[in-house]
């Protein structure tokens, strides 16, 4: 007697789903059992060692014939049946395509109904109240577009480029052999001898126009002319003796 009493005190654990299908208009699955022809939400008892979410997926497939994707947990429905407490966990589910199998023998029919029609079709007041509470949330969540998982690829790191060598500025070649203009040649050859020229240059009165570069060019031209004269006079080959 004690074992029988203890068994009656253990609650019955079950699981099911609010199954939604979106084919233009959202619809919810309800099933009709052969026993007493009652219309109910798809659900069933847990098998030995089975988790609640696994039982919910299995029972929905057996009673509706549809594969589903399971989403957020919607709530628990608890009531007494046959002198025992029964606890049913419900998840929101999305139907994947059409039916893939026949209905189990305990199920007589299955229909897709709008939310208000599904609430009115259910045979038990407890399930009508539960669907009226969680049904709008399931419809709203099911209407949201599914997010696609995006695989983020690592961005390629920029390859360091070698620094380009500095391009030298083009400088016009200097022709050292070219004679200087007469006016510059006169200024370089005989620069003004004025002890106060630098002071007046600073003051801006008489800038110094002596160009050392041009002076060096003049000296180089003079050396080249001297060397040409020496080469023509002294280094010229003498005529052979007769």
KEKE-3310 file (N, C-alpha, C; in steps of 0.2 Angstrom, whole numbers, plus 5000, padded with zeros to 4 digits):
npx = (5004:5010:5019:5011:5004:5015:5018:5007:5009:5020:5023:5017:5027:5028:5029:5028:5023:5020:5016:5020:5016:5021:5013:5010:4999:5000:4998:4993:4996:4984:4979:4968:4963:4960:4953:4939:4938:4944:4951:4967:4983:4998:5007:5016:5020:5036:5049:5058:5073:5073:5075:5066:5065:5069:5059:5048:5050:5050:5036:5029:5032:5027:5013:5009:5016:5026:5042:5051:5058:5065:5063:5062:5058:5041:5032:5024:5012:5001:4991:4979:4976:4968:4970:4983:4997:5000:5013:5017:5029:5031:5037:5041:5039:5044:5037:5045:5044:5033:5023:5031:5029:5017:5002:5002:4994:4986:4981:4969:4966:4974:4975:4979:4977:4971:4975:4965:4955:4961:4961:4948:4945:4951:4948:4949:4948:4959:4970:4965:4966:4979:4985:4979:4986:5000:5000:4999:5013:5020:5016:5021:5035:5037:5035:5046:5060:5072:5088:5102:5117:5132:5148:5162:5176:5193:5201:5213:5229:5238:5251:5267:5275:5290:5299:5300:5314:5321:5318:5330:5331:5331:5345:5351:5365:5381:5390:5407:5415:5409:5410:5409:5396:5400:5397:5395:5408:5416:5412:5416:5430:5435:5430:5420:5430:5426:5425:5414:5404:5398:5390:5381:5375:5368:5359:5352:5355:5366:5368:5379:5386:5395:5399:5404:5404:5404:5416:5425:5422:5427:5441:5444:5442:5452:5463:5461:5463:5476:5483:5480:5488:5501:5502:5501:5512:5525:5523:5522:5525:5542:5549:5556:5574:5585)
npy = (4994:5006:5008:5010:5022:5031:5031:5037:5050:5055:5067:5068:5070:5080:5086:5098:5108:5124:5125:5134:5139:5148:5152:5164:5168:5167:5151:5140:5123:5111:5096:5082:5070:5052:5047:5051:5061:5073:5090:5096:5104:5099:5087:5076:5063:5061:5050:5036:5042:5053:5069:5085:5093:5085:5076:5084:5088:5075:5071:5081:5078:5065:5067:5077:5075:5083:5090:5101:5116:5121:5134:5148:5145:5144:5142:5134:5122:5116:5103:5093:5076:5060:5058:5062:5074:5083:5090:5100:5106:5119:5124:5136:5132:5130:5125:5115:5115:5103:5089:5074:5062:5049:5052:5047:5033:5036:5049:5057:5067:5082:5100:5116:5131:5148:5159:5164:5155:5143:5144:5143:5130:5121:5109:5109:5120:5125:5124:5132:5145:5145:5145:5157:5166:5164:5163:5175:5180:5169:5170:5183:5182:5172:5178:5186:5190:5177:5176:5175:5166:5174:5171:5178:5183:5184:5200:5203:5207:5222:5222:5227:5240:5243:5258:5270:5275:5292:5303:5311:5329:5336:5343:5356:5353:5359:5369:5370:5375:5384:5402:5415:5428:5445:5456:5449:5443:5454:5459:5448:5448:5460:5464:5476:5486:5489:5494:5496:5489:5477:5481:5490:5481:5473:5483:5485:5494:5493:5478:5465:5459:5449:5434:5419:5406:5409:5416:5405:5398:5407:5406:5393:5393:5401:5393:5382:5389:5393:5381:5375:5384:5381:5368:5369:5376:5372:5358:5354:5343:5341:5344:5331:5328:5331)
npz = (5000:5004:4994:4983:4986:4987:4973:4967:4972:4965:4952:4935:4922:4907:4890:4877:4862:4856:4841:4826:4810:4795:4782:4773:4781:4799:4808:4820:4826:4831:4838:4837:4848:4848:4859:4866:4857:4859:4857:4857:4862:4855:4864:4876:4887:4896:4891:4899:4906:4897:4891:4894:4883:4873:4873:4870:4856:4850:4853:4847:4833:4832:4834:4825:4813:4808:4806:4817:4822:4837:4849:4860:4877:4883:4894:4908:4911:4923:4931:4938:4935:4935:4948:4950:4949:4935:4925:4912:4900:4889:4873:4861:4844:4827:4812:4800:4784:4775:4780:4786:4790:4795:4806:4824:4831:4842:4838:4830:4820:4813:4813:4805:4812:4814:4827:4836:4832:4835:4849:4852:4847:4856:4868:4882:4896:4903:4893:4884:4891:4893:4880:4875:4882:4879:4866:4857:4859:4853:4840:4836:4838:4829:4817:4815:4805:4801:4808:4799:4801:4801:4794:4799:4791:4794:4792:4779:4783:4780:4769:4772:4763:4754:4757:4745:4735:4737:4725:4716:4713:4697:4690:4680:4669:4672:4661:4661:4652:4645:4641:4652:4654:4649:4658:4670:4671:4673:4685:4693:4691:4696:4709:4719:4730:4745:4761:4769:4763:4766:4778:4772:4764:4773:4778:4766:4756:4747:4740:4740:4726:4723:4717:4722:4717:4703:4702:4705:4693:4684:4687:4685:4671:4667:4671:4662:4650:4651:4652:4640:4632:4636:4632:4619:4615:4622:4624:4611:4598:4592:4576:4566:4565:4551)
capx = (5000:5014:5022:5006:5003:5021:5018:5002:5011:5025:5020:5018:5031:5026:5032:5025:5025:5016:5019:5018:5018:5020:5012:5006:4996:5002:4994:4995:4994:4980:4978:4962:4964:4954:4950:4934:4939:4946:4956:4972:4990:5003:5011:5016:5024:5043:5051:5063:5079:5073:5075:5059:5065:5069:5052:5043:5052:5047:5029:5026:5033:5022:5006:5008:5019:5030:5048:5051:5064:5063:5065:5062:5053:5035:5029:5022:5005:5001:4984:4978:4973:4968:4973:4990:4999:5004:5017:5019:5033:5030:5042:5039:5041:5042:5036:5050:5041:5027:5023:5036:5027:5010:5001:5002:4988:4981:4979:4963:4967:4978:4974:4982:4971:4973:4976:4958:4951:4964:4959:4941:4944:4953:4943:4950:4948:4966:4974:4963:4969:4987:4986:4977:4992:5007:5000:5002:5020:5023:5015:5025:5042:5038:5035:5052:5064:5077:5094:5107:5123:5137:5155:5167:5183:5198:5203:5220:5233:5241:5258:5271:5278:5296:5299:5303:5320:5319:5320:5334:5329:5335:5349:5354:5372:5385:5395:5412:5419:5406:5412:5404:5394:5405:5395:5397:5415:5419:5411:5420:5437:5436:5424:5421:5433:5422:5425:5407:5399:5394:5385:5376:5371:5363:5354:5348:5357:5370:5369:5385:5384:5400:5397:5410:5404:5406:5423:5428:5422:5432:5448:5444:5443:5459:5468:5461:5466:5484:5485:5480:5493:5507:5502:5502:5519:5530:5523:5521:5530:5546:5550:5562:5580:5586)
capy = (5000:5012:5009:5013:5029:5035:5031:5042:5056:5057:5070:5066:5075:5080:5092:5099:5114:5129:5125:5139:5139:5154:5152:5169:5169:5162:5146:5135:5116:5108:5089:5078:5063:5047:5046:5056:5066:5080:5094:5098:5105:5093:5086:5069:5061:5060:5043:5035:5045:5057:5076:5088:5096:5080:5073:5089:5087:5068:5071:5085:5075:5059:5069:5082:5073:5089:5092:5108:5120:5123:5141:5150:5142:5148:5142:5127:5121:5111:5102:5086:5071:5053:5059:5064:5080:5083:5096:5100:5111:5121:5128:5139:5128:5132:5120:5115:5111:5099:5083:5070:5055:5048:5053:5041:5030:5040:5055:5056:5073:5088:5105:5122:5136:5155:5159:5164:5148:5137:5144:5141:5123:5117:5106:5110:5127:5126:5125:5138:5150:5145:5148:5164:5170:5164:5163:5181:5180:5165:5173:5189:5179:5168:5183:5190:5186:5173:5179:5171:5166:5177:5169:5183:5181:5189:5204:5203:5213:5226:5220:5234:5241:5246:5265:5272:5280:5298:5305:5317:5334:5337:5349:5357:5352:5366:5369:5374:5377:5390:5408:5419:5435:5451:5460:5445:5442:5460:5459:5443:5449:5466:5466:5483:5486:5494:5491:5496:5486:5472:5485:5493:5475:5471:5488:5484:5499:5491:5471:5462:5455:5445:5427:5415:5401:5412:5417:5399:5396:5411:5404:5387:5394:5404:5388:5378:5392:5393:5374:5374:5388:5378:5362:5371:5379:5368:5351:5352:5338:5345:5341:5326:5331:5329)
capz = (5000:5004:4987:4978:4988:4984:4966:4966:4973:4960:4947:4928:4918:4900:4886:4871:4859:4852:4834:4822:4803:4792:4775:4771:4788:4804:4810:4825:4826:4836:4836:4839:4850:4847:4865:4867:4851:4862:4853:4862:4860:4854:4869:4878:4893:4895:4892:4905:4905:4892:4893:4892:4876:4868:4873:4866:4849:4848:4853:4841:4827:4832:4834:4819:4807:4805:4810:4819:4826:4844:4851:4867:4882:4884:4901:4911:4912:4928:4932:4941:4931:4938:4955:4950:4947:4928:4923:4905:4898:4882:4869:4854:4838:4820:4807:4794:4778:4775:4784:4784:4792:4797:4813:4828:4831:4846:4835:4824:4815:4815:4809:4806:4813:4816:4834:4839:4830:4839:4856:4853:4846:4861:4872:4889:4897:4905:4888:4880:4894:4892:4873:4875:4886:4876:4858:4854:4859:4849:4833:4835:4837:4823:4811:4814:4800:4804:4807:4796:4804:4796:4796:4799:4789:4796:4787:4777:4785:4774:4768:4772:4757:4755:4755:4738:4736:4736:4718:4716:4708:4691:4690:4674:4670:4671:4656:4664:4647:4642:4644:4656:4651:4650:4664:4676:4671:4675:4692:4697:4691:4700:4714:4722:4736:4749:4768:4772:4758:4770:4782:4767:4761:4778:4778:4760:4752:4741:4741:4737:4720:4721:4717:4723:4712:4696:4703:4704:4686:4680:4688:4681:4664:4666:4671:4656:4644:4652:4651:4632:4629:4638:4628:4612:4614:4625:4623:4604:4596:4588:4569:4567:4563:4545)
cpx = (5004:5017:5017:5004:5009:5020:5013:5004:5017:5021:5021:5022:5029:5029:5028:5027:5019:5019:5016:5020:5016:5019:5007:5003:4998:4997:4997:4992:4990:4979:4971:4964:4958:4950:4945:4934:4940:4952:4961:4979:4994:5007:5011:5021:5031:5044:5056:5070:5079:5072:5068:5059:5065:5062:5047:5044:5049:5040:5026:5027:5028:5015:5004:5011:5024:5037:5048:5058:5062:5067:5064:5056:5047:5032:5027:5015:5004:4993:4984:4974:4974:4971:4980:4991:5002:5007:5019:5023:5032:5035:5038:5042:5039:5042:5041:5047:5035:5028:5028:5034:5019:5009:5001:4995:4983:4978:4974:4964:4971:4976:4978:4977:4974:4972:4969:4954:4954:4962:4952:4940:4946:4948:4943:4951:4956:4971:4972:4966:4976:4988:4984:4983:4998:5006:5002:5009:5023:5022:5020:5033:5042:5038:5041:5056:5070:5084:5099:5114:5129:5144:5159:5174:5188:5201:5211:5224:5237:5249:5263:5275:5285:5296:5303:5308:5318:5322:5324:5331:5334:5338:5352:5362:5375:5390:5401:5416:5416:5408:5407:5402:5399:5403:5397:5405:5419:5418:5415:5427:5439:5431:5425:5425:5430:5422:5418:5402:5395:5388:5380:5372:5366:5357:5350:5349:5360:5372:5375:5383:5390:5398:5403:5410:5406:5413:5427:5428:5427:5439:5449:5445:5450:5464:5468:5464:5474:5486:5485:5486:5500:5507:5503:5509:5525:5530:5521:5526:5535:5547:5556:5568:5581:5594)
cpy = (5006:5014:5012:5020:5033:5036:5037:5049:5059:5061:5067:5071:5074:5086:5092:5106:5118:5129:5130:5138:5145:5153:5158:5172:5165:5158:5142:5129:5114:5101:5086:5071:5058:5046:5052:5062:5073:5083:5097:5101:5099:5092:5078:5068:5060:5052:5042:5038:5050:5064:5079:5090:5091:5077:5078:5088:5080:5068:5075:5081:5069:5062:5074:5079:5078:5089:5099:5110:5122:5130:5142:5146:5147:5148:5135:5127:5115:5110:5095:5082:5064:5053:5060:5071:5080:5090:5096:5107:5113:5125:5131:5135:5131:5126:5120:5111:5108:5093:5078:5062:5055:5050:5047:5039:5033:5046:5054:5061:5078:5094:5111:5128:5143:5155:5159:5158:5143:5138:5142:5133:5119:5115:5108:5118:5129:5128:5131:5145:5151:5148:5155:5169:5170:5164:5169:5182:5176:5167:5179:5186:5175:5172:5186:5186:5182:5176:5174:5172:5169:5175:5175:5181:5186:5193:5203:5209:5216:5224:5227:5234:5245:5254:5266:5276:5287:5300:5311:5323:5334:5343:5350:5356:5359:5365:5373:5377:5384:5397:5412:5426:5440:5454:5456:5444:5448:5461:5455:5445:5455:5467:5472:5482:5491:5491:5491:5493:5481:5475:5487:5487:5473:5476:5488:5490:5497:5483:5469:5457:5450:5437:5422:5409:5403:5413:5411:5397:5400:5408:5397:5388:5397:5398:5384:5382:5392:5386:5373:5378:5384:5371:5363:5373:5375:5361:5349:5348:5342:5341:5336:5330:5327:5326)
cpz = (5000:4997:4982:4980:4986:4977:4964:4967:4969:4954:4940:4925:4910:4897:4880:4867:4856:4845:4829:4815:4799:4784:4773:4778:4793:4806:4815:4825:4832:4834:4840:4841:4849:4853:4866:4862:4854:4858:4858:4858:4860:4860:4871:4884:4891:4896:4897:4902:4899:4895:4891:4885:4871:4867:4869:4859:4847:4848:4848:4834:4826:4831:4828:4813:4804:4810:4811:4822:4832:4846:4858:4871:4883:4891:4902:4913:4917:4930:4935:4936:4934:4945:4956:4947:4940:4927:4916:4903:4891:4879:4863:4849:4832:4815:4801:4788:4779:4780:4782:4786:4794:4804:4817:4829:4836:4844:4829:4819:4818:4810:4810:4807:4815:4824:4838:4837:4834:4846:4857:4851:4852:4866:4880:4891:4899:4899:4884:4884:4893:4885:4872:4878:4882:4868:4855:4853:4854:4842:4832:4834:4831:4817:4810:4809:4804:4803:4804:4799:4799:4799:4794:4797:4792:4790:4785:4780:4780:4774:4768:4766:4758:4753:4749:4739:4734:4729:4718:4711:4702:4691:4683:4674:4668:4666:4658:4658:4643:4645:4647:4653:4653:4656:4670:4677:4674:4683:4696:4697:4695:4704:4717:4729:4741:4756:4771:4767:4762:4774:4778:4764:4766:4778:4772:4755:4746:4742:4737:4732:4718:4722:4717:4718:4705:4696:4702:4697:4682:4681:4685:4674:4662:4666:4665:4650:4645:4650:4643:4629:4630:4633:4621:4610:4616:4624:4616:4602:4591:4581:4570:4563:4556:4545)
residu = (UNK:UNK:UNK:UNK:UNK:UNK:UNK:UNK:UNK:UNK:UNK:UNK:UNK:UNK:UNK:UNK:UNK:UNK:UNK:UNK:UNK:UNK:UNK:UNK:UNK:UNK:UNK:UNK:UNK:UNK:UNK:UNK:UNK:UNK:UNK:UNK:UNK:UNK:UNK:UNK:UNK:UNK:UNK:UNK:UNK:UNK:UNK:UNK:UNK:UNK:UNK:UNK:UNK:UNK:UNK:UNK:UNK:UNK:UNK:UNK:UNK:UNK:UNK:UNK:UNK:UNK:UNK:UNK:UNK:UNK:UNK:UNK:UNK:UNK:UNK:UNK:UNK:UNK:UNK:UNK:UNK:UNK:UNK:UNK:UNK:UNK:UNK:UNK:UNK:UNK:UNK:UNK:UNK:UNK:UNK:UNK:UNK:UNK:UNK:UNK:UNK:UNK:UNK:UNK:UNK:UNK:UNK:UNK:UNK:UNK:UNK:UNK:UNK:UNK:UNK:UNK:UNK:UNK:UNK:UNK:UNK:UNK:UNK:UNK:UNK:UNK:UNK:UNK:UNK:UNK:UNK:UNK:UNK:UNK:UNK:UNK:UNK:UNK:UNK:UNK:UNK:UNK:UNK:UNK:UNK:UNK:UNK:UNK:UNK:UNK:UNK:UNK:UNK:UNK:UNK:UNK:UNK:UNK:UNK:UNK:UNK:UNK:UNK:UNK:UNK:UNK:UNK:UNK:UNK:UNK:UNK:UNK:UNK:UNK:UNK:UNK:UNK:UNK:UNK:UNK:UNK:UNK:UNK:UNK:UNK:UNK:UNK:UNK:UNK:UNK:UNK:UNK:UNK:UNK:UNK:UNK:UNK:UNK:UNK:UNK:UNK:UNK:UNK:UNK:UNK:UNK:UNK:UNK:UNK:UNK:UNK:UNK:UNK:UNK:UNK:UNK:UNK:UNK:UNK:UNK:UNK:UNK:UNK:UNK:UNK:UNK:UNK:UNK:UNK:UNK:UNK:UNK:UNK:UNK:UNK:UNK:UNK:UNK:UNK:UNK:UNK:UNK)
# end
